[in-house]
Amino acid sequence: MWELIQSNKRKSIALIILLALVLLALGYAIGFSMSSDAGPVGVVIALIIWIVMVFASVIGGEKILLASAGARRLRKEDAPRLWNIVEEIQPA
């Protein structure tokens, strides 16, 4: 199980780096298309966008994921049997 967790973490980091590279290349291409001297400016803007996206994912990623799945808080009255099962699984 720990191997799967480590594999997932490595894949997540690889995806974040790949996203950064794609955004930086796209930023350079857009900047270069505006002016031949503006390529680095496009890279800086793309880097700022990437940083904002990473912070939004780290800070609010869980809330975004739960909202997109339509998750809601479960009360004991809603599903008492499920509530008891989860309580028994959780460590004290």
C-alpha positions as CSV (number, residue, x, y, z in Angstrom):
1,M,0.0,0.0,0.0
2,W,2.8,2.4,0.8
3,E,4.3,1.8,-2.6
4,L,1.0,2.9,-4.2
5,I,1.0,6.1,-2.1
6,Q,4.6,6.9,-3.1
7,S,3.8,6.2,-6.7
8,N,0.8,8.5,-6.6
9,K,2.9,11.3,-5.0
10,R,5.6,10.9,-7.7
11,K,3.0,11.0,-10.5
12,S,1.4,14.1,-8.9
13,I,4.7,15.9,-8.8
14,A,5.5,14.9,-12.4
15,L,2.1,16.3,-13.5
16,I,2.7,19.6,-11.7
17,I,6.1,19.9,-13.3
18,L,4.6,19.0,-16.7
19,L,1.9,21.6,-16.3
20,A,4.6,24.2,-15.5
21,L,6.6,23.3,-18.5
22,V,3.6,23.5,-20.8
23,L,2.5,26.8,-19.4
24,L,6.0,28.3,-19.6
25,A,6.3,27.1,-23.3
26,L,2.9,28.5,-24.1
27,G,3.7,31.8,-22.3
28,Y,7.0,32.1,-24.3
29,A,5.1,31.3,-27.6
30,I,2.4,33.9,-26.9
31,G,5.0,36.5,-25.8
32,F,7.1,35.8,-28.8
33,S,4.1,36.1,-31.1
34,M,3.4,39.6,-29.8
35,S,7.0,40.8,-30.2
36,S,10.2,39.0,-30.7
37,D,11.6,40.5,-27.5
38,A,8.5,39.7,-25.4
39,G,9.2,35.9,-25.0
40,P,10.6,36.2,-21.5
41,V,7.8,38.5,-20.5
42,G,5.3,35.8,-21.5
43,V,7.3,33.2,-19.5
44,V,7.1,35.4,-16.4
45,I,3.3,35.9,-16.8
46,A,2.9,32.1,-17.3
47,L,5.0,31.5,-14.2
48,I,2.8,33.8,-12.1
49,I,-0.3,32.0,-13.4
50,W,1.3,28.6,-12.6
51,I,2.1,29.7,-9.0
52,V,-1.5,30.9,-8.5
53,M,-2.8,27.6,-9.8
54,V,-0.5,25.6,-7.5
55,F,-1.5,27.6,-4.4
56,A,-5.2,27.3,-5.3
57,S,-4.7,23.5,-5.6
58,V,-2.8,23.2,-2.4
59,I,-5.0,25.5,-0.3
60,G,-8.4,24.7,-1.7
61,G,-8.0,21.5,-3.6
62,E,-9.9,19.4,-1.2
63,K,-12.9,21.8,-1.2
64,I,-12.9,22.1,-4.9
65,L,-12.9,18.3,-5.3
66,L,-15.6,17.8,-2.8
67,A,-17.8,20.5,-4.3
68,S,-17.3,19.1,-7.8
69,A,-18.4,15.7,-6.6
70,G,-21.5,17.1,-4.9
71,A,-20.3,15.9,-1.5
72,R,-22.2,17.0,1.6
73,R,-21.6,16.5,5.3
74,L,-23.1,13.3,6.7
75,R,-25.1,13.5,9.9
76,K,-25.6,10.5,12.2
77,E,-29.4,10.8,11.6
78,D,-28.9,10.5,7.8
79,A,-27.2,7.1,7.8
80,P,-26.8,5.7,11.3
81,R,-25.5,2.3,10.1
82,L,-22.8,3.9,8.0
83,W,-21.9,6.3,10.8
84,N,-21.4,3.4,13.2
85,I,-19.2,1.5,10.7
86,V,-17.0,4.6,10.2
87,E,-16.7,5.2,13.9
88,E,-15.5,1.6,14.4
89,I,-12.9,1.9,11.7
90,Q,-11.4,5.2,13.0
91,P,-8.6,4.8,15.5
92,A,-9.2,6.1,19.0
